[in-house]
Amino acid sequence: MAEEDDARIRILQSLRGKICEAKNLGPVSGPNRQRDLCTFCTISLDQEEVFRTKVFDKSVSPFYGEDFYFEIPRPFQCLSFYVYAKSVFQRDLPVGKVSIRKDDLCKYSGKENWFSLHPVDPNSEVQGKVHLEMRLNEVITENGSVGQHLSVRIIECQGLPLISGQNCDPYATVSLVGPASKTCHVHLQVTRSSSYSKKSHFQVEEEDIEKLEIKVDLWNNENLAQDVFLGETRVPVKILQNDHIHKAWYLLQPKGNGSKSKSDDLGSLRLKLTYIEDTVLPSACYTPLCNLLLKSPDVKPISASAAHILGDICRERYEAVLPMVRLLLHHNRFVPFVSAVAALELDNTQEANTIFRGNSLATRCIDDMMKIVGKNYLAVTLKPVIDEICESNKTCEIDPIKLKEGDNVEVNKENLQGYVQKVFSSITQSSSSCPPLMCDVFRSLRHLACKRFPADPHVQYSAVSSFVFLRFFAVAVLSPHSFQLRSHHPDPEISRTLTLISKTIQTLGSWGSLSKKLVRSTIVLANINIVSQFLDEISSNVSKESSGLEDAVVLKEGEVQKRTQGKKRLGKKNFKKRWLKVTNRELTYHKHKGKEAICIINVKNIRAVEKLDESAFNRKNMFQVLHSEKPLYVQAGNCVEASEWLEVLGQVCRCNEGRLATFHPSTYSGGSWQCCKSLSSSAPGCTHCTTTMLANLQLDIDCDRETERIFSLLSSNDTKLQDMEDACASMAVYQGPQREQEEYSKFTIQEPKETFQTLKQLRNIMEELRRQHIVRNYTIAYGSLDNPIVGKTS
């Protein structure tokens, strides 16, 4: 049973951050060495590109401002950021790169840092690992002397790069090298991928063992073209023990003679990075902590609850509230909890016009809730008009100081008013699409505000408008890329237009502003009834079904390689570029973005979505969509894209009738399935399908992972927990002047005894979780597939 539990331990990785700006970019490599070419940035995991910014106009110090977030679906060794320039012939020319080893990411986590750009040398762009078997035996030579016999075998290689979109055809050269001053015998063995069982043999003198290294070079066989260097590794002979077989995975390294040009000449890149790695234990380990957190809404006062304590000790860490919000949402405990913390905040609010304006626990919780639950609501409401604004690119500048030569302020004002009216109308006509959970929260806020300020007739509206307009719609208009409404940060001119629209929407939606300007503005007078009706509708007691998913909502789209149906198994021409799009209703692919669909698959007809073995078509990052007709075989651009497609498609079809229990991870060709060799094309699958959570599409939450995040946050704030516990103990027994409480004002402690009890429970649970981590802590052996040895270079 213990072995089964250990198998359920998961290592989950994610990366969040921002490519901020570059400074003093140097000349690019290649024949065109202009300093003012248009540039863009990419992110790579071990040389596999997973993110790309848009191209920015000519500047040696461009401001990119591109946010990124993705789950990392596989082990990796190095994270790299590249700056490229577009030449006059539209070729991508490398300017420089920043490479950070995985083990060093924690040094930069959560902070902005400037990194010097280093040269991009083709010989340094390597990835992959090689599995070696080595043995050193003592032998007696023909003349009777004692010598050493060394044998080296390459077992296999993994993670080698794609060459022209396909897996490469690698071979290896194995040699024995020593210092230049020492003459030694060097033997060369060429090993093709089809004959990796062959061994390289060397005779070694006893006195040379300390000085010699086994050198393995990997190359890609290019047939007619020049072979491509893939990487090398060096193993000191002295680590081998006599008559002992040494097997280990080694990470390939760049060529030792790569260029050493100065990095100072290439400029620098400002990055903000947050890398998170969670070791998630089996569910049973998290039950006590999860239950304690879920009891929080019932604790009186709410400040003594575990969830409130977490928010209290992590005030300066905005992201700390997110895992707690997700956990409460999944278990339908969010509304009572946020109602309780909102009531606590209102008790400390003295004026109605400042209601929910600060960065409190209540506002942070509701902000995160709206981003999670309201994602599709935003897409339905704002995406069409945001797309129009970004693509039509009309000038809307009305500030005389910022006007460009030739601009007409009256035309600009008319453009701005037109955009504002479209956005405003889209919002105020969207009440039927507002998710029920958001309506429940708004209804609670409205009731609490009226109870706290009964003499103010406007407070019931300002309590809701401060969230839905100021913190939701206006923020999404201002930064559409952060809410997945646009793929990239907008151009400066469009960004300025969005800023002006956002400010106007804040004014039109702010009930405090509206109520004070009734006499002054006819525009406000015309819109106030519209706003009040909208706020009434999204915070009413009328129960309604969510219509946020009734309209076709684009969940993901992008360019892929699609396998042509009915063609031979292998061949480059069998794959074509297609634009793949999935909504909550259907999966379609198109010749190009914006073109009519070539094929439409109703998501209700999808029976499974699974990975495809690389060997099926000799391609990486492939998946298959199994539906009522022939399987759809698709290759994503990289491992992150493939993971996202699998997740989205898996969720939209998770409740379909007739879902498959098993599938074939390879293809049917040559009269049999390549995975299990079954002869019948209709043979049941040989591998169990991936299980998906039966959860709301918008709330697909991994509770174990969220609880582990909370445990990590509590552990990293252990000192504050102890300070809070000491404060409770002191306040409960101290009979002196009230100034004692001022020393602990950084904590919210209403009932010291209740808070102290919760803290004791938290500490006991955390201690047990730490013990579980230690008991189940398994160290991945150095030299294993998941933890390869970092190979030496010359």
N, C-alpha and C positions, 0 to 999 in steps of 0.2 A: 504493500500500500504506500509505503514511504517513497518507493521508486516512482509510483504513479504521480504522487504529489510533486516530487521534484521535477517531473516532466512537464508539469503545468506552470512552472516558474517561467515568466516571460520578461525579456529585456526589451523595453520599448523606448524608442528615441524620437525626439522631435527637435526641430531647429526653427527659431523665430528671430527676426532681426530686421535690419534696414541697411541698404546700401545708400549712404548719405550723399557723399560728394567726393570728387577727386581734386587734387591740387597739383599744379605745375607739371602736367603730363609731359613726358619727354617724347622724342621722335620715335615713330614706329619703325619696326624692322621692315626690310624689303626695299625695293627701288624707290618707292614714293615716301619721302621722309618729312612730309609737311607736319608742322606742329599743331595745326588747327583743323584736323579732320574731325568729322562727326564720330562720336564714340558711343559705346554701350558696354555693359558689364554682364558677365555670366557667373553662375555658381556651379561648381562641379564637385561630385563625390568621387574621389579616386579617378579623376579624369572623365567621369560620366556627367555631362551637362544636365542639370535638373531645373535651372531657372535662368531667364534672360530678361534684362530690362529692354525698354524700347531704345531706339537710337536718338541721341541728343545732339543738338546743333553744335556747330563749330565752337569749341572753347577748350583752352588748356586747363581750365578749372571748372568742369561741368558740375552742376547740382543734379543728382539723380533722384534722390528722395523716394526710392522704391522699397516698400515693405515686402517681406516675404515670410511665409510660414509653410512648413510641410513636415509630415511624418517621414522618418527615415526608415525604409522598409528592409534594410539589409545591413550587415556589418560593413564598416568602412574604416579607413586608416587616416585619410587626409581630406580636409575641406579646402577648396581653392576658389578664389575670386579672380577672374580675368578681366582686364580692360582691353577692348578691341577698338580699332578705328576702321571706318569704312573708306576704302580708297576711291579714287575717281572712277575705277572700274567696278565698284561695289564689292570688292573682295574684302574679307575680314582679315585685318592685319593686327597681330598682337602688339600691344603697347607694353604690358607687364602683368604680373600676377602677384597675388598674396596667397601663400599656402600655409595652413595651420593644421598641425597634427591633431587628431582626435583627443589625445591625452592632454593637449594644451588648451583646449577650448574653454575649460573651466576658468582659466586665468582672465578671460575677457568677458565672461558671462554677465549680461545685464548692463554693460557699460559701453559708451562710445569710445573707440580707439582709432588713432591714425596708424596706418600700416604702410611701410615703404614698399613700393612695387619692385619686384625682381624680374629679371629677364625671362622670357619664355623661350627656352631652348628645346628644339624637337627631341634631342636625346634625353631630356629630363622629364618629358611627358610620358610617364610609364604608369601602368596599373597591373594588378593581378598578382598571383602567387603561384609557387611551384612546390610540389611535394617531392622531397628527395629521400632516397634510401642510401646510406653510406656505411661502409664496413672496412676496418683496418685489421688485417691478419698478419701474424708473424709467420714467415716462410723461410725455408732453407734453400738457398740458391744452388745452382749446379756445381759451383766451386766450393760448396760447403759452408759458405758464410751465411749469417742470419740477416734477413732483410724484411721489409714490410711490403705487403701487397694491399693496395687500395682499390676498392670497387665502388662505383657511383652509378645509381640508377634513378632516372626520373620516372616517378610513378604517374603523375598527372599534373595538369595545370588548370587553374580556375581564375575567372575574373579578368581574362584578357580582353583588350578593347575590340569594339566592332570595327571592321575595315569595310568601308563603303556600305555600311548598314548591315553587314553580315559578320558572323563569327569568323575569326581569322584561321589560317592554316599554319599552326606554329611548329617550329622545330627548334632543337637546342644544340648548342655547342658546349662541350664540357672540357675544361682544360685545368692543368695544374700549374700554378704560377708561384713565383717566389721573388725575392728582392733582386734588383738588377745586378747587384754586385756578386750574386751567387749564381753560378752556372748550374742549372737543374734540367732534368729531362721534362719536356712538355709534350703531352699527348693530346690529340684532338679527336673527339667522337661526335659525329653528326647524328642526331636522333630525330626521326620524323614522328609526327603525332601518331601514326598508325603502328609504330614499332617501339613504343616507350619501354617495352620489357627488356630491351638491350641494355647491357651495362658497359660502362667505361672502366678500363683497368689501367692501373699505374703501378710501377715499382718505385718505392720510396726508400731512400736511405734514412737510417735511424736518426742521424744528426740533423737531417733536414726537416723533420716533422714539425719542429717549433716555428719554422720560417715559411712553410708552404700553405697555400690556400687552394681550395677547390673553387673554380670559377665556372658558373653556369650562365650562359647567355641565351635568351629566347629571341627568336626571329620569326617574322611572318613570311611564308613562302609566297612571293608575288609572281611566280612563273616568269613572264616576259619582263616585268619591271624589276627594279632594284628591290631586294628584300628589305623589310622594315624592321628596325630594332624595337623590341618590345620591353626589354628590361634585363637586368643581370642581378646575380647575388653571389656573394663570396662566403665560403665557410672555412674557418681555420682547421687544418688537419688535426691540430693538437687536441681538439675537443673530443675526438673519436677515441674510444677505449678498445683495446685489443679484443678481438673475437666478439665484439658486441655490435649488433645492428642498430644504427642511429637513424630513426625515421622522424621527419619533421617537415612542417610547412614553412616556407620562407617567403617573405614579401619581396617582390621584385623592386629593384632600385634603379635610379638613372645611371647613365654612363658616367664613369668617374672623370672623364675628360670633357665634360660639358663646359660651355662658355662661362667665364667668371666675370662678366662685365659688371660695372658698378651699378648698384641699385639706386644710388642717389640721383642719377640723371633721369630716372623714369617717372618721378613724381610719387605721390602717395594717395591712399584711399582711406576715407573715414567710414568705418563700419560699426554697427551695433549688433551684437550677437547674444543670443540666449540659447544654449544647448542644454537639453534636459534628457537624462537617461534614468528611467525608472525600472527597478527590479520588482516586478509585480508577483507576489506570492499567491498561493491558492486562495479562493474566496473565503474559506472558513477562517483564515488568519485575520481577516478584516472585519468580521461580524461584530465583535465588541465595540470597536471604534465607530463603525458605521451606525450601529444602533444608538450609541450615545449621541452622535451628531443628529440623527433623525428624531430624537426626543426633544431637541432644542426648542421647537415651537411651543411645547407644553410646559417648559420651565418658567417659573415665576420667581423673580422678574427675569425677563429675557436676557439681561446682561449677565446672568449667572449660568447661561447655557454654554455648551461646548462650542457651538457654531459662532456665537457672539464673541467668545474668548479668542477664537482663532482670528476673527476680523479685528479684534482689539489689539492683539500683539503684532499684527502684520499691517498696521495702518499705512506704513510708507510703501508697502508692496502691493500695487494695484492688482497684479495678477493673482495674488493669494486668495482672493475671494472666489475666483472662477471655479476651481474644483468643488468647493462647497456648494455653489449655486447649481452646478450640474448634478451633483448628488441629490440635492433637495428636489430639483425638477424631476429627476427620474422616479423618485418615490412619492411624487405628488405632495411634498411637504413645503414647497417654496412659498405659496401664498400665505399660510398662517405664520411662517417665520418672518417674511418681509413685512407683514402687517404689524407684527409685534415690534420689530426694530424701527419701523416708521413711526409708530405711536410713541416710542421712547424718544425719537428725535423731535417729534412735534411738542412733546412736553418741555423740551429745552429751547423751543423756537418762540421768541417773544413777539415778533411782528409777522403778520400774514404775508406781507409782500416779500419776505425772505424765505418763504417756504421751499424746502428741498433745493436750495441753491448751492449748498456746500458739497464737499467731497466726503460724505459720510458713509457708514456701512450700508445704510438703506439705499442711498443713491448708487453706490457701487454695485450692490446686488441687482438692482433693477436695470442698470445699464447692461450688465452681463446677461441678464435674462432676456432683454430685448434683442441683443445681438444673436443669441442662440435661437430663440423662438421666432423672432421676427425676420429671419433671413429671407424666407420666401415672400413674406409680406412686402419687404422692401423691393424685391425683384419685380413683383407684380405691379407695385405702385410707382416706383421711380425709374426703373431701368429704361423703359422706352423713351421717356423724356430726357433722361441723362444722356442716352446714346445720341439723341437728336442734337442736344446742345454741343456735345463733343465733336460730332461729325460735321455739323453745319458751320461751326466756328464763326459765328457773327460777333462783331465787336460790341461790347457792352460797357466800356469804360465811361464813367460820368464825372470822374474827378478831374477838374481842369488841369491840375498839375501833372497828371499821368497821361493826358491825351497825347496821341501821336500826331505828327504833322499830317494834315488831310482828313483827320477824323471829324465827324459831325456829331456834336454832343446830343442834338435832338434825335438823330437817327439811332445813336447808341442807347439813349434813354428808352426809345420805342422798342428796340430789341430786348432790352432788359425787362421792361414791363411785360412783353409777350412771353418771355421765358418764365418769369415769376408767376404769371397767371396760369401757365400750363402746369408748373410744379404744384402750385397752391391748389388748383382744381383736382389734380391727381390725388393729392393727399386727402382733401376734404370729401372726396367721393369714394374713399376706399374703406369706409367703416365695415362693410360686409366682409372684407378680406382680413380684418384685424383678428389675429389668433385669439381664441377664447381665453387662454391663460393670461395674455396681456390685458384683456377686458376685465378679468377677475381682479387683477392687481390694481388697475385704474379705478375700479369700483370701490375697492377697499380704501385706497388713498383718498378718494372723494369723500367717503363717509368719515374717515378719521379727521380730515381737514375741517369739515363742517362741525364736527364735535369739538374740536380744539378752538375754533374761531367762529362761534355761532352768530356773531353780529356782522360778519363780513359776507355779503351775498356772492362775492366773486371768488372766494377762496376755493370753493368746490371745483371751479374750472382751472384756476392757476395751479392747483395741486397736480392735475393731469397734464395740462399744457406744458408745464416745466419739464416733463419727461418726453411726451410724444413729439412735441415740436422741437424744443431746445436740445434735448439729449439724444434724439433718435433721427427724425427726418432731416433736421438742419445739419447735423453732423455727417449724415450719409451723403447729402448734397455736397458738402464741403470736401469730403474725402471719399469719393465713390470707390476707389481702388481698395480701400481698407474694408469695405463691406461687400467685396466681390461683385460690385456693379460694373466695374471696368477692370480690365486686366492690368493696366499700368497707371502710374501717376500721370495726371493730365499735364499738357504743356503749360508754361507760365501764363499765357494769355487766357487759355480756357480755365485754368485754376483761378485766375482773377475774376472771371465771369461767375464761376461757381461760388466764390467767396461772396460776391455781391448778392447773388440769389439767396445764399444761405442766411446772410444777415437780414435780408428782407423777410424771409420766411420766419426767422426767429421773432421779428417784430410783429408780423401778422399773427403768429401763433401764440405770442406771449400774452396771456390774459391780463396780466398786470399792466402791460403797455396799452392794450386795447381799452381797458376800463378807464384809464386816465386821459385818453385822447379822443373820447367820444365827441366832444364839441369841436375839436380842432380839425379833424380829418373826415372828409366824406368817404374816402376809400376805406378807412377803418369802419365807419358806420355801415357801409355796404357789406363788409366782410364779417362783422361781428356776429351776425345771426348765423352765417355759414359755419363759423368756427364753433359757436356754442352748440349748434345742432350736431356737428361732428363729434365734439367732446361728449355730448349726451349719449350718442350712439355707441361710442367705444367704452363707456363706463356705466352702461345701464344695467338693470337687473334682468333684462330679457335674455333668456338662454337661447343661444343660436349655434348651429353647427358651423365649424370652421370652413370658410370657403377659400382659405388661402391657397389650397392645393387644387381647387376645382379648375382654375384656369391653367393652361399649359405653362409650366414654369421650367425654364432651362436650368438644369442642375449641373451640367458640365458639357463643354464642347471643345473641340480642338482637332488639329491635324494628326492623322495616324497613317500607317501603312496597312491596307486591307488586302488580304489574300483573295485573289480572283477565284470564283467558284468554278469547279469542273476542270481545272488545269492540272498539269503534272505536278508531282509532289515538290520538286525543287525547281529553282530557276528564278532569276532576278525579275523577269518580266511578269511573273505571276503576282507580284505585289505592286499595288498602285496607291498613290497618295489620295486620301479621301478626307473630307471634313465630317467628323463624327459628332453627333449631338444627341444627348439624352434629356428628355423632359420627364415629368411625372406620368406622362401618358404614353410616350413612344420613343423608340430608338431609331434614328435615321442616319443615313450617310449620304453625302453630297459630293459632287465633283469638286466644287470650291465653296468657300463660305459665302452664304447668301444665295446660292443657286438652289433650284428645286431639288427635292430629295430623289435620289436614285432608288433607294429602298427604304421602306417603312416597316418597322417591327413593333407591334403593340406590346408594351411592357408586360401586359397580362399573359402574353404567349411565351415569355422567356421562362425556361425551365431550370436553367443554371447558368452561372457565370464563373469560370474557373481559369486558373493559370494553365498555360500550355508549355510542355517541356521544350527546352531550347533545341533539343535534338530533332524535334518534329520538322522544323524548317531551317535548322541551323541559324536561328535568330534569337536574340534576347528579348525580354520584356514583352512576350506575347501572351494573349489571353483569348478565350473562346466564349462566344455567346451561344448557348444551346437553346434552340427554340423549336417551333413546330416543323420547320423546314431544315435545310442543311445548316450545319454549324457555321457561325460567322467567326473567322479567324482574323485577329487584329494585332498589330504590333504598335505599342506605344513608343513615344520618343525616348523615354528613360524610365528608370525603376520607380521614381516618385509618381510619374504620370500613370504608369501601369497600376500601381497600388491605388491611386485615386479612382481610376476607371472601375477597378474591381469593387471598391467600396461602394461607389455610387450605384452602379448597376446591380450589385448584390442587394442593396437596400430597396430599390424600387420594385424588385421582383420577389422579395423575401416571403410574402404572404400568398403568392400565386398558387392556384390549384395545380396539381400535377407536377410539382417540383421534383426534380430527380434526386435520388438518394446517393447514386454513384455516377461517376463519369470516367471517360478515358482521357488521361493527361497527354496522350499523343494522338496521331492521326491514323486513319484507315487507308492503307496504300499497299499495293502489291498483293492484294488478296487477304490481308490480315491487319489487325490492330498492332501498331509498332510497340505499344506499351506492354500488352499481355499476350500477344500473338494469337488472340481469338480470331477464328476464320470468318465468322459471321459479322457483317457490317452492323447488324442490329443487336449484337451481343451486349448484355448489361455492362456498365462501366466497371472497371477494376479498382477504382479509388473512391473513397467516401467524399461526398461533396462538402464544401466548407459550410459550417453552420453560421447563420446570421441571427442577430438578436431580433426578437419580435417586439420591436419598440417603434414609437412614432418616428417617421423618417427624419423629422427635425430634431429629435431628441435621442439620437443613437449614442448612448452614453455608456462607457466602460466604467462601471462603478468601482471595480477593484482598483483600476488605475487611478481614478480620482481620489479614492481613500488613501492609496499609497502616496499620492502627491500631498495630501493633507498631513499625513504622518511625517513626510519629509519637511514640510513647512514648520510643523510643531517642533520637530527635532532641532531644526536650525535656529529656533527661537527658544531653546530650552532655558537660557538665562532669564529671559523675560517671563517665562512661566514661573520660574522660581521667585522672581521679584514680585510677581502678582500674588503668589501664594503667601509670601512673607507679608505683603501689604494686607491681605485678608486676615491673617493671623493677628497682626498688630492692631488693626482696626476693631477686631472682635473683642479684644481684651483690654485695650488702652482706655483709660478713664480720664486722661488729661485733656488739655485744650484741643479744639477742633483743628488746629494748624497741622496736627499729625496727618490728617487726611490730604492736605495739600501736597504733601511729599509724594503721594501716590496718584496725583491728578492725571497722569498719563494713562491710567487704566480707568475703565468704567466699572465701579464696584458699588452697587446699590445695597446688596445684601451680602456682607462678608462671609457669613457662615455657609450660605448656599453656594456662593462662588468657590469657596474653599473646598467644599465637598466635590464639586465638579472637577476642580483642578486635581484633587487626589485621584479621582477615577481616571482622568486623562493620563496622569503619570503612571498609574498601574498598567493601563492598557498599552501605553507606549513602551514601557519596560518589557512587557510580554512580546510586543511586536519586534522590538530590538532582538530579543532572544530568538524569535522565529527566524529573523534574518540571519543571525549567526549560525543557528542550527542548520538552516537550509543553504547557507552560503557555500556555493561551490566555485572554486577558482578554475576558470577555463585554462587548461594547461598551456603554457607557453610553447608554441610550436604546433598547436592544434590548428584545425581549419579556421576556427573563429578567432584565434589569437596567434597569428603567424609570427615567426621570428623576423625582426627587422633586419634584412640582409645587409651585409657590409658592401661598401663600394671601394673602388681604388682611391 
